[in-house]
Every structure is written in structure tokens, then in C-alpha cells.
Amino acid sequence: MSRSTLTLATATALTSGLALFLSACSGGGSSSSAPKPQQTRIAATANQINPVDPAKLKQGGTLNFPVDQYSTQWNIYNADSQNELSVVNTMAPMLPTLFHSSAANVLSANTDYLVNVQNEIKDGKQTTTYQLNPKGKWSDGTPIGWKDFEAVWRSSNGKDTHYSATSTTGYDQIASVAMGKDQFEVVVTYATPFADWQSLFSPLYPASQIGTLNDFNTSYKNHIPVTGGPFKVQSMNPTTKVVTEVRDPAWWGAKPVLDQINFRTIDGATEPGAFASGEIDVTNIGPSVDAYKRDKTVSGASIRVAGAPNLRQLLLNGQSPALTDQNVRQALFQGINRTAIGQSDLSGLPWKIEPLNNHFLVNNAEGYSDNAGALGAYDPKAAGAKLDAAGWKMGGNGYRSKDGKELDLTLEIPAGTPVATNESQLLVPMMKAIGIKLSVRNGAADQFFNDIEAGKFDLTIFSGIGGLPFFPLTNSEATFLAPTSAGVGQNYSRLGSPALDAQMRKAGTEIDHKAYLADITAADKMLWELAVNLPLYQRPAIEGTKSTLANYGAFGFQDTDWTKIGFTG
């Protein structure tokens, strides 16, 4: 039996991907004073979280944490969850994750769950052996074991299309998940190498709840039956839209500093006021200049900034009649002045304003390259020429028509989101300048992503928030895989191609880091040509927090350790 060590691209490399976590809202060593606006790019390794030894913090207390919406599906492996950031954040303190990431995105095993992991070539196959912490238990008393890994794999490998999986990336390359010497040893064997192997099985869900198709769909629908983290559910209130979590006394790891976390549904328009009044302890300012200015004046507040793998993006619905034509989509790209949008959104923030010209990697990420070409340039004349060639002729009223139908599109934005409102006000005249009539529709904030998933839009704008640890391919592939008879998955643009799918899958099998990034670059060039969606800019990670809040803020590429968050006084 031949046996050799396999070193994969993402093991220690600083990489960044645009995650599939969706966020509608504008945002929502530190000091209490805000940093001065600057125009230099923030290093990927820099973050501001007010790090303090948890033992030196005030033990106990409650963290009031805002989220975009109150979910109906709390199983993030189920596409009905939309992998929305509110769901991800709410579930994070209550579920196992296998790896931590540093500010430099260097990964290390989360020893609360994983005491050892070995990734190697055995008999010509990539094989990962996980040694689980035998102290780990689900809240129903069941040990966390190999069957939980198997259940996640079976529901997400794409073989049974009855499962509506959020993403099959990586799981579809696994040949088997088996028990090793006992239930705490998991042996994962790959049919083809998978570069981002450390992205899999996090978070972990219990086989007892997702092990069958019916359970996969219903166990976490409208309630959270079983957890396996430092916190557990105390109450869920669909009327007030608050999920309250408390310390789990059965937790075997380091005792959390906080007693309680309240995840409160608050729309973007009211979030700054809720932060100013003390109703919430943190606020995601993101690209909101108004929120930034207001939060700087809040007594006892701290503004924390980092360069995270997040973005603002414009999505096109490829099933909308006028947008089925690639030439029309490309014309729309060239008719949008992204620099003007960035300046309008971001001026006054401590952030370098520049367009984002990559779908997988943000500007400050290692491996970033500008792949936009001519489609990344604001060129209304070229846009008009493409529309002319597509048969859309300018009329006397200033709008184009074809076969008696006017070229009109609807932009769906989440209600109560100032940054989206600002962007819509810029896009309407930009589209008119090239002969497209654009109407703006405000979607209910807590139903916005339900509408997007259902395809009830022509154009839409929202943020993509990167998952941590970061893996460029894993965090993005499901967004761009071509829809199938089983559904669109996370590809809300409903656009794709077999060639693009093949290129992304090729990247996923690369074990050489340079080849991995080269394949991602090739896939990104295809996305620009296909005109799937339009990255606007790297979304700044700007967080407002109480100045006494420690071990939380603008994490950049570092993951959140919910056991360490607390207050200094």
C-alpha cells in the first residue's frame, strides 16, 4: 500500500472567496473613537475585534445581536434556508465547526470537536481521517460521531435529487464516509481530489435530525430541535422575531463568557437607531455612510474596520425575457458606472473606493486579478451598440423597444435598506441613458430573499458575506453552477454553462495552489463573458459595537469564537 502526504492549496494559504451567505441590510485593538477615513487598501491580515483574555472579562451578561430576518428553515444545508446570513449567525453558537481561522486565514483544528485530522493519499485516493473529541455530544445526549458526517454527505452529494441541497461542492467528489476504529473516527475517501476539503462538514448537523429526506426537510423547519455547541435555544418567538440562546450546561469546552445571546430581527433602516438607543450591542455598518456618521456619535461606541471577503453585487435574472440575451446582459454591465456607485455609497468611510473585478476574490485577497476586461468599463456607447445589435431600437420617448415591447426592467431591493435605495436612485438614470426603463420595487425586508429565490425579480442588489474559514471555490461555486431539473440551488441568476461548471470542478480537484488560482481565474473570465452578475465593490467590514465589547468586531478573515465574546465591564 502506497501512502504519501497530500498538501492542499487551502491548508495554510491566504485565500478569499465570496461566500454564499446573503445579507440584505446596509450594514448594519480598538478604541471608542472612529478611525479616520483613508484611501489605502486594508491588508487582509488586519482586523479590529478588541482582543481580551476571556478570563479577564466580566463573566455573564447578554449580547443583543441584530439579524436581517427570522427564518422558517434553520438547516443551512437545505436550500430553503437560502444560506442567509441571519440563519448562519443564529446557528453558529449552537453547532459544531471543525476549524478555526486566524486573521491571516491560517486554519487550525477546533479541538472542542476535532482532536486530530490527517489528510493523505492512500492507495491513490485522497483520504481524510478525523479523530473526534469523544466528549462531544448533541443536546439530546447522543455522541457526535461518524454518522453525522455521513448524513451531511448523503444529503449534499447530489446523488438523490429529492434533497434540495444548498451546495453539493466537494460532497459530490466524496466516494464514501465510513466509521474507522470506532464511532469517533471518521474516514472520508474522495473519488477525485478536493482542494477545499477543510470547508466540508462545518457546521455539522445531527444524523438523528437530517438522516432521512423527511427529517432533512422538516426537523429544523420553524424550530431548532437539537444543538451541539456552547449555547442552546432557550426560546424562539416568531411574533417578536427573536431567538434567545443561553449557555448549555452540558457543554464540555471552555465556558462561554456570556450568559445569553438574543438574535433580534431588525431592518436596516432602524438598526442605527436601535444601536444608538442600546437596544442592540452591535451593528453592521457595512457601506452605510449615514450609519457610520451616526454611530460615531453614539456615547460609549467603538467603530471597528477590516477588509473582509464581502461584496456588493447586482444580480440579473437570466430567466427574465429581456435578459435571456447575453448581449443585453453585457450591455447592462457596460451601462453601469460602478465607480460612481462606489463613490456615492462609500465616500466618507475609512475605505479605499475601487470597483471589484472578480467574482471569486476580493481586492485585498491573495490571488486577486482583474478579469473584467471591456465589460468592467463604463461605456454607454458600447452598451448602446450591443442593444442595437440585439434588435432593441431607441424610440422617440428615450426608451428602446423590440417587436412592439418596451425594454423595461424591475429592480427589486429590500425595503428599509438605505444603501440599496441610494444605488437604485443611481441606476435608474444610468439605465435610461442607454434606453432601458428601470422601475424600483421595495420588497418586504424579511421576505426579500424568499422573493429572490422564487425568481420574482429582473435585477436585484444585495451583499454577499464570506464564510469563515475562507475557500474561494467552495464559497462561490454553488452561486454559479448551472441550474438543473432539481432546481436552481443558490444560483439565483439562473445562468450557467457546462463549460463553466467543468472549469470550476477542475479548480476543485487541484492540489497545486498556483493551478488552483489559475483555474479560478479562468472560471471568472467565463462569468464575465456570460454576464451572470455584476460585482460592484468589496464591501467594507465596518462594525459598530459597545466599546466594552471584547473579542468581537470587524473580523476580516478570522472566524468568530462565540465562547470568547463578552464585556470588559
Order of alpha helices (4+ residues) and beta strands (2+ residues): beta-beta-beta-alpha-beta-beta-beta-beta-alpha-beta-beta-alpha-alpha-beta-beta-beta-alpha-beta-alpha-beta-beta-alpha-alpha-alpha-beta-beta-beta-beta-alpha-beta-alpha-beta-alpha-alpha-alpha-beta-beta-beta-beta
